[in-house]
């Protein structure tokens, strides 16, 4: 609907300017050629500016960066580092936290970081509320406990990636492997391998479950990856990156080791 409106607006703007152009051309044709040339040049410039504004307005206007993950993965700490530039005492969230995040550089933009509660009874509810606003998703993983949590992490991530909104909008994801400051933390590459293996199994399980139901449609029917091949994040329509980070930092007032995350967010604009 928005796209159709943008096209109508663009067409309307073009028609108005073309009519104005013809009127001015008729009036100045009796004047000095230099005056005519200047008038035409000004009209062309104005015409170009209007078109750029109309078509840019129909682009990606999503401004939220959603932070998701299991409880205790470090979501709220990451949020406070990004939004408040310091650590704030965290607790189990029962509602979302939202705050502004300014992307600077060649292409600056004011985004909103939204920390989604990790409780399994609430996270999908909040995801459904904010998913259409997501310019990107930061999926946080506790690198020190991934072997213990891999099944739950894979199930949650699979649900997000198979959501029709995610696939239709090609929403970018980054799996941020947090707590790299802990000695037993797994690397981003190892975590990717663990998740791909688990999601290969999960995909088979879900397919078997669906075949035993009445065949009702829904996001649960979405097959992720390529038929006949093991699950691989590179096979998905939307990009999924893996980075390592540590939201803890050396003190409450520093920004932690989040360069990989902030660079990824900057690439969204």
N, C-alpha and C positions, 0 to 999 in steps of 0.2 A: 504494500500500500504506500509506504514511504517512497519507494523507488518510483512508483507510478506518479505520485505527486511531484517528485523532483523532475521527472520527464516533462510533465505538464507545465511546471514552472519554467523550465528551461525553454520549452517551445514558446510559451507566452512571452518570455523575456526577449527571445530572438525576434518574434513577430513585431513587438513594440519597437525595438531598436531598428529593424529593417524599415518600418514605416517612417520612423523619425529620420532615418538616413535619407530616404527618398525625398521627404519634404525639404530637408536642408539642402540636398543636392540641387533640387529644383530652384530654390531661392538664390543659392550662391553661384549658379551657373552663369548668371549675367554679370558676375563680378570678376575682378582680376584673377587670373589663373593661380597666382600665389596664394590668394585668400582661399580659393577653392581647395588647393592642396593641403593647407594647414587645417581647414575644417574637416576634411576627409580623414586626415591623420588622427585628429582628436577623437573623432567618432569611432575609428577602428580601435583605438586604445581603450575607450570606454566600453565598447562592445566586448573586447577580450576580457576585461576585468569582470564584467557581469557574468559572462559564461563561466569563468573560473570559479566564481563564488557559488554559482548555481550547482555546478557539477561536483565541487568539493563538498558541498553540503549533503550530497547523497552518499558519501563514503562511510567509513567505519566511525560511528559516533559513540561506540562503547567505551566507557572510561574506567571501568572497575578491574582491579587485579585481585582475584580471589585467592586466599590462602587457605588450603585445606590439608587434612591429614588426620591421623589417629590422635587420640588424647596423649599428652606427654611427648609429642613429637617436636615441640618448640614453636608452635604457630604463633602464640601470643607474644613470645619474646621476639620472634622475627618481626612481627607487626610493630611492636614498640620501637625496635631498632630503626625500622624504615620510616615510621611516621613521626616518632618523638626524638629520634637520634640518641636514645639511651634505653637502658633496661628498666622496665617497670615491673614490680612484683606481680607475677602472674597467678592465676587461679583457674579452676575449671569453669569455662565460660558457659553460660546458659543462653546467651544471645550474642549476636555478632558485634565485633568492634570495627568501626570504620573511621578512616581519617585520610587527609590529603597527602599526596606524594608528588613532589615536583620533579619531573624529568628535565634535566638541563643538557645543554650541548647544542649541536647543529639543529636538532629538531626538539624543541622544548614542548612540554605538555603537562597540564595538571591532571593527575590521575587520582583515583580513590582506591586505597588498599582496604580490603574487607577480610577480616579474620573470621572464618566460619567455625562454630563450635565443633569439636571432634567427637562428641558423644554420639554413639551409633543410633540413638533414637531421634536425634535432632539434625544431624548433618545433612541428610538428604532433603529434609524440609527446607533448610536454609539454602541449600544448593538450588533447589527448584525456584526459590524466590529470587536469587541473584544471577542465575546462569545466563540469562539473556543479556545481562549488562557486562559480561566478562570479556575484557579485551585479551586477557590471558589468565592462566591458572598456575599458581605455585603450589605444587603438591609436596608437602614436607614429609620426610621419612627420617626416623631415628636410626642412624647408621650403626649404632651400638647394639640395637636389639632386633635388627631386621630379620635375622634367622628365626627368631622366636615369633615374630609378628608377620612374616611374609605372606601367610595365607590371608589374613585380614586385610593387609595392605593391598594385596593383589585384587581381592574382591571389591574393595572400595574403589580402587583406581579403574578397574574394569567397568564398574557401574557408571563412573563419570565419563569414561571414553566412549562407551556404547550409547550414551544419551543422544537422542536425535538432535537436540539443540547443539551439542558439541560437534557432531559430525556435519550438520548443515552449515554451521557458522565457521567450521574449520578452526575452532578455538585452539590457540597454541597452549601447550603444557610444558612445564619444566618440573622434573622430579628433583627436588633439592635435597640432597643427602646430607642432613644436618648432623651436628655433634661430632664433627671430624676431629675435634680436640680430644676425644676419648681414645685411649690406646687401642681398644678392641673394635673400633669403628671400621666398617667395611667400606671399600672404595666405591665410587660411583659405578665403575664398570662391573664390579662383582654384584652390586645391588641390581643393576640392569639385567644381568644374566639370571639371577635368582627370580626376579619378577617375571621375566619372559618364560622361564621354565614353569613357574607356578600358574601363569595365565594360560599356557598351553593346556595344562591339566584342567583348569577352571573352564576353559572354553568347551572342552569335551563334556564336562559335567553339566554345564548349562544347556548344551545342545540335547543331551539325553533327557534332562528334565523337561525341556520344551516338547520333545517328541511324545512324552507320556501325558501331556495336557491336551486341552481341546483345540490347541492351535491358535488361540487368541493372539492378536497382534499387540505390539508394544515395543518399547526400547529393549526389553529383555531378549527380543528376537534378533537383535543386531549381531551379526557375526563379525568379530574383529579380526583383521588380518587377511591372509590368503588361504583359500581352501587347499587342503592337502599339504600344507607346510606348517612347521612349528610357528608359534606366535613370535612376532618380531615387531618392535615398535616402529621400525622404518617402513613397515607395510601399511601403516595407518594413513588416512587422508589428511589428518591434522598433525602438525609437527609436535614431537615429544622429545625434549632434550633432557640430559642428565648432567647435573653439576654437583660439586662438593662445596659445603659451607659449614660455618660454625656461628650460630647466633649468640653464643655465650659471651665471647670476647674476653679480654683480660681485665676489664673493669666495667662498672655499671654505665659509665659515661662514654665509652667508646662505641663504635658502630659494629663491632664484631667483625668476623671475616666473611663478609657478604658481597664481595666484589662480583663474584660470578652471578649472584642473584640480581644485583642492581644493573649489571650490564645486560642481562637477559631482559629485564623490564624496559631498559632504555631502547632495546631493539624492537619493542612493540609499537613504538611511535614512528 
